[in-house]
Amino acid sequence: EPTEGLAGAHLEPVSTAAQRVIDLPSEQVVGRRVQITGLTKTPEFNGQWGKVENFDFSCKRYAVQLLPAEGVPMIVKLRGENLRMPPVLSLCFKQATRKQGAWRPSLQASTV
């Protein structure tokens, strides 16, 4: 059910589930922000965010630039099953009814 947001914005319910990278073609993943999960040999990377730079077909791994809060950014190569993408939200406007009297923005999930 829609709810009122900040400054009267109209918020539509959206899915908050992260999308598994392994379920997507590599061209839909490159350039996107991802979160690292499920690493056992280097668990210190779990929970960190990065940007997918490219897919290395020779080793079947994504090259991910880590975006650490501190220190120097680094590139790591990870399997798709260890990466999750947050849902993409987009702002759109729906025509208001006479009862509402004005245009109101609403957030909706996008499958970009």
C-alpha positions as MATLAB code, in Angstrom:
seq = 'EPTEGLAGAHLEPVSTAAQRVIDLPSEQVVGRRVQITGLTKTPEFNGQWGKVENFDFSCKRYAVQLLPAEGVPMIVKLRGENLRMPPVLSLCFKQATRKQGAWRPSLQASTV';
ca = [
       0.000    0.000    0.000;
       1.400    3.448   -0.894;
       2.544    5.634    1.981;
       3.279    9.307    2.469;
       7.003   10.055    2.435;
       9.069   13.103    3.263;
       7.647   16.410    2.054;
       4.431   14.650    1.026;
       6.151   12.438   -1.580;
       4.101    9.442   -2.638;
       6.098    6.228   -2.032;
       5.147    2.995   -3.764;
       6.159   -0.267   -2.059;
       9.244   -1.800   -3.687;
      11.138   -5.045   -3.360;
      14.228   -4.689   -1.221;
      15.724   -8.010   -2.264;
      19.199   -7.803   -3.725;
      19.609   -9.390   -7.131;
      22.071  -12.225   -7.529;
      24.720  -11.367  -10.123;
      25.057  -15.011  -11.156;
      21.488  -14.850  -12.528;
      22.312  -12.023  -14.976;
      24.276  -11.742  -18.240;
      27.680  -10.100  -17.662;
      26.792   -7.085  -19.854;
      24.021   -6.169  -17.384;
      26.466   -6.276  -14.463;
      29.481   -4.303  -15.733;
      29.419   -0.756  -14.391;
      27.000   -1.587  -11.577;
      27.502   -1.343   -7.825;
      27.678   -4.685   -5.991;
      28.086   -6.009   -2.473;
      30.452   -8.890   -1.736;
      29.063  -11.904    0.156;
      29.921  -15.497    0.969;
      33.732  -15.396    0.752;
      35.428  -17.958    2.986;
      39.131  -17.480    2.169;
      38.972  -13.683    2.452;
      35.946  -13.009    4.684;
      37.212   -9.497    5.441;
      35.799   -8.473    2.028;
      32.268   -9.695    2.868;
      29.853   -6.801    3.202;
      32.074   -4.391    1.266;
      30.793   -2.502   -1.768;
      32.457   -2.185   -5.135;
      31.912   -1.367   -8.791;
      32.107   -4.069  -11.471;
      34.751   -2.966  -13.984;
      34.573   -5.924  -16.403;
      34.152   -9.672  -16.767;
      37.281  -11.751  -17.330;
      36.151  -14.601  -19.581;
      39.464  -16.487  -19.190;
      38.952  -17.042  -15.437;
      35.150  -16.536  -15.368;
      35.394  -13.816  -12.713;
      34.196  -10.234  -12.373;
      36.859   -7.576  -11.824;
      35.444   -5.467   -8.985;
      36.947   -2.199   -7.784;
      36.476   -2.149   -4.028;
      35.327    1.155   -2.615;
      36.732    1.056    0.931;
      35.844    3.686    3.525;
      39.572    3.938    4.262;
      42.671    3.079    2.289;
      43.398    2.681   -1.383;
      40.787    1.259   -3.792;
      41.774   -2.135   -5.212;
      40.613   -4.466   -7.957;
      39.664   -8.018   -6.969;
      38.361  -10.841   -9.173;
      35.285  -12.588   -7.821;
      32.765  -15.181   -8.948;
      29.239  -14.019   -9.685;
      27.784  -16.074   -6.836;
      29.713  -13.861   -4.395;
      28.156  -10.624   -5.649;
      24.751   -9.059   -4.983;
      23.274   -5.950   -6.638;
      20.883   -3.709   -4.732;
      17.543   -3.003   -6.398;
      17.505    0.099   -8.582;
      14.982    2.758   -7.628;
      13.690    5.359  -10.000;
      11.641    8.464   -9.382;
       8.566    8.788  -11.535;
       5.534   11.036  -11.567;
       1.961    9.866  -11.730;
      -0.883   12.108  -12.733;
      -2.792   13.221   -9.673;
      -6.510   12.888   -9.312;
      -8.654   15.941   -8.716;
      -8.956   14.846   -5.096;
      -5.149   14.950   -4.669;
      -4.901   18.224   -6.563;
      -1.210   18.086   -7.612;
       1.477   15.920   -9.168;
       3.312   13.793   -6.631;
       6.552   11.838   -7.091;
       6.636    8.119   -6.333;
       9.508    5.632   -6.089;
       9.276    2.378   -7.987;
      11.706   -0.483   -8.502;
      13.337   -0.700  -11.900;
      14.775   -3.800  -13.546;
      17.565   -1.858  -15.292;
];
